Every structure is written in C-alpha cells, then in structure tokens.
Amino acid sequence: MAKKIIIITDSCCNFTEQEQQELGISCIASRIRIGNKVFRETDATDSFKIAQMLHQSKLTPVILHPSSEEVFQVYSLLYSEFDNVLSIHLSSHLSPTYSEAKKAQLLLYDTHIEVVDSMLAEPSLQMIIQYVSQMVSKKESFQAILTELPSLKKYCQSLLITNQLSYMRTNINPSYRSGLSLFTKNPYHLFAFVNGKPRFIAKTNFNELEISFIENISPSLITKHTHVSILYSLDIEKAKVLEKVIQGKMNVASITLHPMSLSSIARYGTDSLLIGFSSLPPISSSEQIDE
C-alpha cells in the first residue's frame, strides 16, 4: 500500500538524511558555484569547510537553483509511491525554486502534487516543515493540511544579521533588494523578512543591534511557548552572544543553535546569522481519511 503523503522542500533547510527519513520528507538540492568550482548541497556537503574557503577567497558565490527538469525528476520518482505530494519552498522572493516547481507540476497535471510558496525565510521554513510533518504523523488529511498551511505563517518570524551585502545582491531576486547598494560594507545590517522579502531595519556594529533586534520581534512571538532557532555561518560565538541576549530579554520555551546551509551562506554571507521565532499551536490528533 502506498504511503499517503510525502513532503518535498529545499536543501536550504539543511535537514540531514536521518532527519529527512524521520520527518517523511525529501529535499531538492541546489548547487553553489564559487569561482570555477561547483558544490552540490546535500547532507554530506562540508558546508563549514567550503564557507571557510569562500571567506578566504573573497569570491562572491552564485546559487544555481534546481531547474524545472530537475524538480520534475524528483516528482517523477516519488508521485507513484505516494497518494499525495506536498512541495513547500523557500519564499519566491528569495529563490526561483517555487516557480520551477510549478512548471514541473504542470508536466504531471494528473497527479496529486501541490506546490506551495511558503513566503518564508530559511529558519521559519524549517519550522513549518517540521510542523507539517507532525500533522502528517497525526493523520491529518491532505486537504486539512492544505487548508491550514496558509495560516501558519502568522506564527513565524525571521530576521537576518549580515555585513556582506554583495552576497544578497548576487543571489536574491533583483526586484526585492532595492536600496541595498546605498549601504556601506562594514557595519552589520539587520533585516526582517516581511511577506517573504528582506526589509532593511538598521545598520550598526554587532553589539549595538540588540535594541533594534528586540524592537522588531512581533509581541505575539515573545511568549513562554515560543521556540527560537539561530542559524549561524562561520561564527558560532556571535550566535551564542545573540542567544544570551534573547535569554535575558525574553521568556521563551527554547533556543537552538544550528549551522546554516551552504546555500543560505551563499545568499547572506559567511558572517551572517538567521534567527527564526515560532509559536505554532499544538496539533490535535485526527483520524480523518483522504478520499
């Protein structure tokens, strides 16, 4: 008997092969070009070592996103094994993978494939994928998941700290990077992701971002039920400093630190941090059965 639902997402979520198996998901890999070398983003990719090389080289990386043909191949391998395929992707303002997935979907129009633009940045997308995986394990129907999915964004927020804007200029859709070239390179810049787009908030040195950082977190996410995920590139010490700031200012349920994916490093910089806040509601068990 075919398994009911498979979740497909982007390799920027940085799930290990074991996590993918446990969550019931599959990741579509991006590639990153650095000079004349190309690296495929997989569980086995040594992102830290490559990021160190990138930092020392002073080269600006280019993300090579999956084409519709590559997404089609992934769908073709999976759709016959599952009753439903749910393909959830990084915000279309940050990556073209969603639009490529929609093209692939059209080639398999008679199958149960749903393609979703999450309108979220990496840390929030990770949290949503984990949440939807729980919904699947609780036997929520495919239609119930599709109905609830758009409303989940309001429970998530992501922020970015970086001082390498050249990476963003190269790897984010040009229509949504207006004004970045006005800023100097050295200060750290704080962005909030709003409707999937990075919105500039402030620039200063790292230790003075605390006030702006706290002020731009939605009050609804500063609760004892909030989970915080900090994704770091090369400098885990900055992530630990930020962890202490959050612990000192907020009463949250948990704070976890994880390495950033290689494509996220290429998108935001080798000295960047992504911070995700989530207050997703508990999932109640359901015995609904898809028709």
C-alpha positions, -999 to 999 in steps of 0.1 A, spaced: 0 0 0 13 34 -9 23 58 18 -1 87 20 19 120 20 54 129 11 67 164 18 93 180 -5 113 211 3 145 229 -5 180 218 6 185 252 23 165 237 52 197 217 59 179 186 72 202 156 75 194 123 57 183 108 90 160 138 98 145 136 63 136 99 69 122 107 104 101 136 91 90 119 59 104 145 36 127 148 6 149 177 -3 157 191 -37 193 201 -38 207 234 -50 243 239 -62 267 267 -53 293 280 -77 325 295 -63 349 307 -90 352 277 -113 341 251 -87 305 239 -82 293 222 -50 260 203 -47 242 210 -14 235 176 3 236 161 37 273 151 31 284 186 20 310 200 43 294 235 44 317 248 71 349 239 52 335 253 19 324 285 38 359 289 52 374 286 17 348 311 4 356 336 32 393 334 25 389 336 -13 369 369 -13 349 355 -42 311 361 -43 293 327 -46 264 321 -70 235 298 -62 225 275 -90 189 267 -83 172 235 -94 156 237 -128 121 226 -136 136 195 -152 154 186 -120 123 191 -99 103 170 -125 128 142 -120 122 143 -82 84 144 -86 85 115 -111 104 93 -87 80 100 -58 45 106 -70 38 70 -79 48 59 -44 26 83 -25 -10 93 -26 -1 130 -22 30 151 -27 32 184 -8 61 206 -22 68 236 1 95 260 -9 115 290 2 99 324 -5 97 331 -42 113 365 -34 144 347 -22 146 318 -47 132 308 -80 127 272 -70 89 277 -64 84 289 -99 104 260 -113 84 235 -92 52 250 -106 65 243 -141 73 207 -132 38 203 -116 22 212 -149 40 184 -166 24 160 -141 -10 176 -141 -30 144 -134 -12 136 -101 -18 148 -66 10 173 -63 5 206 -45 33 233 -48 34 260 -21 52 292 -19 59 294 18 67 332 17 92 324 45 129 326 50 150 295 60 145 293 98 108 297 95 105 273 66 124 247 87 99 251 115 69 249 91 82 217 75 87 201 109 52 212 119 35 198 87 54 166 92 38 163 127 4 170 111 10 141 87 21 118 115 -11 127 134 -30 116 103 -44 149 93 -60 147 59 -42 162 29 -70 187 24 -69 197 61 -32 204 58 -36 224 26 -64 245 43 -43 252 74 -10 258 58 -15 295 47 -25 305 82 7 291 98 29 320 85 14 343 112 31 322 139 66 326 125 90 354 120 126 355 107 154 381 110 188 384 93 220 399 105 248 403 79 276 425 68 281 410 34 255 427 11 273 416 -21 261 381 -14 225 393 -12 228 415 -44 240 384 -63 216 358 -50 183 374 -42 157 383 -68 167 418 -80 132 432 -77 134 429 -39 168 442 -30 160 479 -36 183 502 -17 209 477 -5 236 493 -26 233 525 -6 248 509 25 285 506 33 300 472 37 315 473 72 285 477 96 262 449 103 227 452 88 195 440 104 167 428 81 132 415 89 115 392 64 81 406 56 59 387 32 90 367 22 111 398 14 141 411 34 132 446 48 161 467 60 157 479 96 191 492 109 228 492 105 255 495 132 281 473 148 271 439 160 269 447 197 246 476 192 220 457 172 203 445 204 177 473 207 167 472 171 166 434 171 143 432 201 120 460 189 113 443 157 101 410 171 63 407 170 49 409 206 28 378 198 60 358 195 75 369 228 58 342 249 68 312 270 55 290 241 79 305 215 107 285 201 138 302 187 162 289 161 195 306 154 213 296 122 250 306 121 275 306 93 312 306 104 310 324 137 291 304 163 303 328 190 281 356 176 252 331 177 259 324 214 260 362 221 226 365 205 213 335 224 223 353 257 205 385 246 173 366 238 175 347 271 180 380 290 151 398 273 125 371 266 109 342 283 108 316 255 103 279 255 136 270 238 166 284 218 185 261 195 217 269 175 223 251 142 248 256 113 234 274 83 231 256 50 257 262 22 231 280 0 220 302 29 256 312 35 259 320 -2 227 340 0 235 361 31 273 358 38 299 339 57 295 363 87 257 362 89 230 349 113 194 339 106 170 340 136 136 323 135 108 327 160 78 303 161 48 300 183 29 274 163 -1 259 181 -2 223 193 -15 197 169 -45 177 179 -48 141 167 -71 134 138 -84 102 122 -96 119 90 -91 98 59 -85 112 24 -110 101 -1 
